[in-house]
Amino acid sequence: MENAVPTLPEILDYNKSLATLGAAVLVLCILAYAMSHNTDSDLDLHDPKVFQERKDLYRKQRDDFRSNSRAMEELREWKAKNNDYDYVELISGMIPSNLVGEGFGSKPFAKSDTWFSEFESHNPSSLILSRSRDSYIIGNLASYDKRQYPKFKPGQHTPEGQGFGHCLVIPRKRIFNIVDPVATANHSALLKEMKEHFITFWKTEDGSPKLLKRVRSTFDEQNTKLASNDRNAESCKSLLSTLIKDFDILSKSFMSCKPDDFEFAFHAYPANSVGHLHMHVFPKKGDLRKFSTKSHDWKTIPIEAVLEVEAEDEREVVELGNG
């Protein structure tokens, strides 16, 4: 089967705003990395070899971003909510221009907004599963099952999540991505809080039922769209029956998950989709990823890899200072 990785035209089109030569070269390097890894099969992100690759990937993308003077300038303007600034490097992660002035919450989107910035002002409160002082846990607007998106062919990027119950943890403050210096400031305190927020949420009596309810909601919504777009009523009826049967089986497996059964991970710029830091949370268990996309696994960096890189760099700075 063809590798489920982005094609060169897709990558270049998606990142057409990356105008500088250095950014273009970085995109090509990422494409080469993606194509060298089979993303259509199960991948253990904590296998020593794979884990080291993710550490190297994070370190490179972090360092490339922070050495890009234009990107760092844009980062400052974005955090200042400058809606008159001409964004180039960061533009692909912002709200589409046709939605500026629109909104789904109490406040319309502005030019410098992303889907997740000032989340509670721009989105229905029903999307927020949990709140802490520093972060939100939000449901995924895409369903988990690739069979619900039949128009996408094998090898293409598909909209479904990375596993049954895939959700996101996002910071309340404007933090661009895992490569943003603020994301890992104070010994990565924010990242640790985001992970702990989900674990605490999952352990509460209504945590897992609340997330399962959100999963069911997006699942049902996509089934409705699937039925309305399918001209063959009989085949659609059969598919929907299978989907619902599988959902019931997977939901039981999902509800038995422990905190250690979840992956906590990031997609580092420029391989990100939204220009606001978000931690992906999805089950590691194979059955709960059976019908979900693995086309993003090549760029999925576990939080443990990020924390190890940051700790190693901190130790190096201390050692240099003592030397």
N, C-alpha and C positions, 0 to 999 in steps of 0.2 A: 504493500500500500504506500502511496505517496506520502512523504513527510508532511505533517501539518505545520508548515512554517510559512511565513509571509514571503511572497515573491518580491523580486527587486522592484518592479513598478509599484507594488503596494507599499513597500517601505518608503520609497522615495516620494510617493504621492502623499502618504500619511505625514511625512516629515518635510513637506515642501517648503515649510517656513524656515527650515534650518538653512539659512542663506550662506553662512560662512563655509569656507573650504574645510576647515577643521571639523565642523559638525558633520559635513557630508561624508568625510572619511570615517568618522566614528560610526555613522549609520551603516556604511558598507562593512565595517569590521563586525558590527553586531549581526548583520545579515549572514556573513560568513560563519560566524559562531553558531547561529541558529541552524544553518543548513548542515553543519557538521554533526548535529545531534538529532537522533531520531526521536521526535516528540510525539510519535503516534503509539508509543509503548509505555508501559509503566516505568517510572523513574524514581528511584529512591534518592531524594535530595540530601539525605544524610549519609549516603555511601561516602566513604572517605575521599575518593577521587572526585566525585560529583560535588561534594561539599567544598573541597578546595577550589574547584572551578568557580563555584558561586562566590567564594571569598575573593578570588582574583577578579571576577567580573564586577563585583561591587566596588572594590578598591579602584579599578580602572575608571569606571563610570563616575564615581565620586570625584576622583582627582581631575579627570578631564573637564567635568563641569566647573569645579572650583577654580581651575586655571583659565577658564574662558571668561575674559573680562566683560564681553558683551552680555553673556548670560548672567553674570553676577550683578551687572548694572540693572538689567531687567528685573532681577529678583528683588532688588531694593525698591524699584518703582512699583512692582506688583504688590509688595507688602505695604506700601504707602497708599495702595488703592488708586493709583494714578490712571484715570480713564482717558487721559489725553495722550498718553505715551504710545509710541509706535513699537509694539512688541513684535519681535521676530523669532528669537530663540524659544520663547515660552508660549507662543501663540497657539500651538496645536493642542495644548492642554487646557485652554480656556473655553468659555462658553461659546457656542457658535454665534456668529455675528447676527444671524436672523432671529436669535432669541434675546438679544439685548433689548431691554425695555419690557420684556415679558417676565413671567414668574409663576411659580406654583404655590407660593407662600405669601407672606405679608409684605415682601419687598421684591421689586423687579430686579432682574439681572442687569449688571453694568458690564462694560467692556472688559474690565480686569477680573471679573468673577470667573470661577470655575463651577463645575457641578456641585462641589463639596464646600466651597468657601462660604462662611456664614450660613452653614447648612440649615439651621433652624429658621432663618429668615426667608429662605428661598424655596423651602420644600414643606410638604405636609408633615405634621408631627407624627403621623401614623408610620412613617418610614423609620423613625427612631425607635430602636428596640431598648436602648439603655443609655443613660447619661451619667457621666462622672464629671468631676471638676475640670478635667482636661480633655475629655474625648467623648465621642458618640459611638455607639454600635448601630450600624444601619443595615437594612436588608438589601439584598441584591435585586435589582429590577429585572434581571434576566433569569429565566428558569435554568435548572441544572441539566436538563435532558436534551441532547443534541437531536434526538428524533423529533422534537417539537419544532425544529427549524429545517424542514426538508429542502428548502430552496438553496441551502448552502451545501456545496459538493465536498467530498473528501479532499483534504489538502487545503481547503479554504479556512480563513478565520471564521469561526462561528461564534454567535453571541452568548451561548450558554456559559454558566459558571464553571469553576474548576472542580466542583464536587457538590454533592447533595448537602444543602445547608450552607453553601458558600455565602459569607457575609463580609462586611468591612468594618474596620475600626478607624475612625478619622479624628484628628485633633480639632479642637474648637478654634485654635489660633491659625492664622495664615502661615502654613509651612508648606513649601512647594512640593518636596519629594524627599526620598531618603537621602539624596545627595545634598540637600539643603543643610548647611552647617548647623542650623538650629535643631534639626531633627535628632542629632546625636550629641548635642551639648549636655553638659553636666553628667557625664558618664552614661549617656543614652537614657537618661531618666524618663523621658517622654515615651520612648519605645517600650520600656519595661512597664510603664503605667498602662499603655494601650493593651499589651498582652494580658496583664493582670486584670484589667477591666473585663476582658472577655471571660477569663477563667472564673472570676467572681460571679459574673452574670450567669454563666453556664451552671454553676453550682447552686444558684438560687432555685427555689421551688418552681417559679414560673419562667425561668430563663429558657430552658430547652423547649417547653411547649410554645413559648412566644416566638422563638425562631422557627420552629416547625410550622406554626401558623402562617408566618411570612412566606416560607418556602411553598406552602400549599397555595397561598394566594397568587403568587407569580406563576406557579404551575397551572392553576385553573385559568388564569388570564391568558396564558399562552395556548392552552387547549382550545379556548374559545376562538382565538384568532386562527388557529390551525383549522378548526371546523368550518369557519366562515370562508376560508380561502381554498378549501379542498373541493374540487368539483366531483370527485368520486365519493359519494356518501358512504357506500359500503366499506371501502378500504379505509376511510377515515374512522368510521365507527369501530372497525377492528383494531386499528392503531390506538385509538383512545382507550379502548378496553385494556389493551396490553400496557399502555402507559400508566393507567390508574392501578392496575394490579401490581406493577413493579414499584410504584410509589408507595403502596401500602407495605410492601416487603422492606423497602429501603428505609422507610420512616421508623420501623421497629429497630433496625440496625443503628440508625442515627441516634435514637433516643438512648441507646445503650453506650454511647461514646463517653469516654472520660476525657478530661482536659488534655492529657498526653496524646490522645488520638487525633488531635488537630494540628494542622500545619499553620504557622504564623509567618507570613512572608511578604516581600515587597517586589515591585517591578521598578527598577532604577531608570531614571531619565537617561537617554531619550526613548527608552522602550516602555514608557508609561502611557496611559490613556487619558488620565485626568491630572491636571497640574495642581494637585493638592495632595499632600501626604495621605496615603491610605494603606492600611495593613490588611492583606487578604487572609481570611480565616476559612479553612476548608478541611474536611476529614482526610486523613492519610489512608484510611482503609480502602482496599481495592474495590470492594463491592459498591462503596459510596462514590466512587469516581468512574465506574464502569460506563455510564452514559454521558459523562461530562467531558469538556474539552481538556486536552493535554497539549494543545498547541502553544500554550504560554509557559509550559514547564521549563523551557530552555532559558527563560529570563526570570524565573521565579527564584528569589534569593531568601532563604530562611532567615528569620530574625537572629538565630544563633550565629550565622555566618557574619552578619553585620556587627553584632556585639563582639565577636572574636577579633575582627579586623580593627575595630575601634580600641579595644583593650590592648592589642599588640602595638598599635601606633602610640597610645598613651605611654606604654612601658618604654618604647623607644625614645620618646621625648624625655622621659625621666632619666633614662640611662645616659643620653647625650648631655643632659644638664649636669649629671653627677660626674661625667667624664671630664 
